[in-house]
Amino acid sequence: MTTFFARTDTQGVVQQTYWSNPISLALPNKTILQDLVASSDRTQFQTLFSKVLETEQLVFCAHLNLQELSERLCFYTLRLEQDVWVLAVDYAVDLEEETQQKHNQIMFRLLDKFALLHTQHTLGDTEVVYNHFEQIQKLNNELINTQRELQRANKKLALLNQELNNRLVKDPLTGLISRYQYRSEMQAAIDRDPQKLGLFAFIDIDDFKQVNDTYGHAVGDEYLIALSHRLASLADIYPLLVMRIAGDEFGLYLHGLRSISNEYVKALADQFTQRVTKERIQTSAGLLPVSCSIGFAVYNRDTSNLFALIDFADWAMYCAKKNGKHTYCLFDRFDFENRFEKS
């Protein structure tokens, strides 16, 4: 770590250095403070020094490169009468912005303390100054350690946030878009092309409860994972979102269509049968049959409200179940409103 504490006159001529490392090797050959600064930063140093001379008992700082050492230091400067006090440290350059601001406040207060001690004539003894600077150095070391602990904590927090975000975005069992995120993903697809149509499929596994009750939840999980892989394979054909809405409820959303005919819906349902329900699912309990009921609703035709779209597809799915399961139903607003009027 490179740190030094020095006193100069108002011309920048070094009067005393109380502690330095390893700049102490260069200081004997430098009687003018600005000679320590790289030529590329001389103008910035002169601006800093001019501000210090103009205002007494006000701390200024700047990051400056050194002339003979490959170091970049933060120079804290303060004028007290005819003396200019300079405290320079290298680690402050690498602190995060928020931490650096807090660190600067601490350093400003420390130099203000020196100003108070100076006016009380308690800095005349070099040993006293040295002892005070040792205390500063100790505080600096504690600050560095705190910064390192904070960086480690921030990295750990970032990993935890990433893990939490992944859990929110991806369903932990199936890897599909999760129940916490699927509406946001659908809305993002809609926002990219809000005038186009979108087709939403609400899928429910028929009699899934019997799988859990008969074979246990471990086999039920195997079943759901295998079915999820089959659902995901539909994305090889259609640019759709595949999501897990609840325990045995899933969803598909396809946006950006110019038109959606009954024939188009039937073609998607046929592909669903071929890829998802045609073959039995392999589990540790053996091959188990799979049956699903599907409800379809169309965004920008049935509704332009995302929550209503999901509700309409859900209602259409229950219509499919009432029609004998293992089939699909397309939302019909007239039938929907007529049934509610009767009820």
C-alpha positions, -999 to +999 in steps of 0.1 A: +000+000+000+013+034-009+005+062+015+022+094+025+015+125+047+034+157+041+035+195+048+044+220+021+044+258+019+020+277-003+045+273-032+043+235-029+078+231-015+079+201+008+087+211+044+082+178+062+071+142+055+058+123+085+052+089+070+055+074+036+059+041+018+074+036-007+073+072-018+099+079+009+125+066-017+115+093-041+108+123-018+144+132-009+149+140-046+117+160-049+115+193-031+085+204-050+053+184-045+041+186-081+074+170-092+060+138-077+030+140-101+032+126-137+035+153-163+002+143-178-015+152-145+004+184-137-024+207-149-049+188-128-025+191-098-021+228-103-059+233-105-062+213-072-034+233-055-049+266-066-083+257-051-065+248-018-047+282-018-079+301-025-098+286+004-085+279+039-096+250+060-115+233+032-104+199+020-100+191-018-091+158-034-081+146-068-068+113-083-033+117-097-006+095-113+029+096-099+059+105-119+084+077-110+061+050-096+034+032-114+009+043-088-023+064-089-031+081-056-060+101-042-045+134-029-064+151+000-052+186+005-059+213+031-044+248+037-039+261+072-024+296+072+009+292+053+010+254+054-006+230+030-012+195+044-013+166+019-025+131+027-023+107-003-035+071-005-036+046-033-064+023-023-091+051-024-089+051-062-102+015-063-131+019-039-166+016-052-183+050-058-206+049-028-178+036-005-154+062-019-178+090-010-180+078+025-143+073+027-138+109+015-160+122+042-139+104+068-107+117+053-121+153+052-130+150+089-095+137+097-078+166+080-102+190+097-090+175+130-055+183+120-066+218+113-080+221+148-049+206+164-028+230+143-046+260+156-041+247+191-004+244+184-003+207+192+013+197+159+047+212+165+062+180+177+071+155+149+065+126+172+029+139+180+022+142+143+036+107+137+014+092+164-016+109+149-007+097+115-003+061+128-038+064+141-050+075+106-031+046+091-048+022+115-082+036+105-073+033+069-064-003+073-096-010+091-115+007+063-097-014+037-106-045+055-142-034+058-142-026+021-130-061+013-156-077+036-182-055+019-170-066-016-172-103-005-207-097+009-218-079-023-205-108-044-224-133-022-255-111-023-252-109-061-250-147-064-280-151-041-300-125-061-291-143-093-302-176-078-334-160-066-340-144-099-334-177-117-359-194-093-385-167-101-379-169-138-375-206-141-397-232-124-372-252-103-388-286-111-394-283-148-371-255-160-400-238-177-411-202-172-424-201-136-457-191-122-441-159-109-428-148-142-451-160-170-473-130-171-443-107-174-429-128-202-462-128-221-465-090-216-429-085-230-439-105-261-470-084-265-451-051-261-428-060-289-457-061-314-489-049-296-511-048-327-506-085-336-527-114-324-516-139-297-528-174-290-528-186-254-533-223-245-542-232-209-533-269-203-544-291-175-532-327-170-563-350-167-564-370-135-529-361-124-539-365-088-542-402-094-506-404-104-495-388-071-520-408-050-511-441-066-473-439-071-462-411-048-450-375-054-415-386-065-430-404-095-454-375-099-424-352-103-408-375-128-440-374-148-442-336-147-405-333-158-410-356-187-442-339-198-424-305-195-397-317-219-423-327-244-440-293-241-407-275-246-402-295-278-431-276-293-409-245-294-390-263-322-420-258-344-436-226-330-418-195-315-438-198-283-434-194-246-438-225-225-447-220-188-458-239-157-488-220-142-494-243-112-489-279-100-504-297-130-513-266-151-492-254-180-494-227-206-483-219-241-483-185-257-476-176-293-476-139-303-471-120-335-498-136-357-517-117-383-547-141-382-557-171-362-582-195-378-599-226-364-576-246-387-545-230-372-557-239-337-564-274-347-530-278-363-514-267-330-536-291-311-526-319-334-489-311-329-496-311-292-510-346-294-481-359-315-454-345-293-470-345-258-497-371-253-494-397-280-468-418-262-469-429-226-445-413-201-416-434-188-412-432-150-396-454-123-431-469-118-433-478-155-450-464-185-479-441-175-506-427-199-509-390-204-540-370-212-545-332-212-574-308-216-566-275-234-584-242-236-574-216-262-581-178-262-569-152-286-552-119-275-565-088-294-596-107-305-612-122-274-596-095-252-567-071-250-564-076-213-537-102-203-555-113-171-588-117-189-570-137-217-557-162-191-592-164-175-609-170-208-584-198-218-589-213-183-627-213-188-623-229-223-601-256-207-628-265-183-652-267-212-629-292-228-629-313-196-667-312-196-667-325-231-649-356-221-613-346-214-583-353-236-595-326-261-594-289-266-618-260-268-615-226-283-630-197-262-664-186-275-675-153-261-712-158-270-712-192-252-693-177-223-717-148-218-748-170-224-738-195-197-732-167-172-766-152-180-783-186-174-764-190-141 
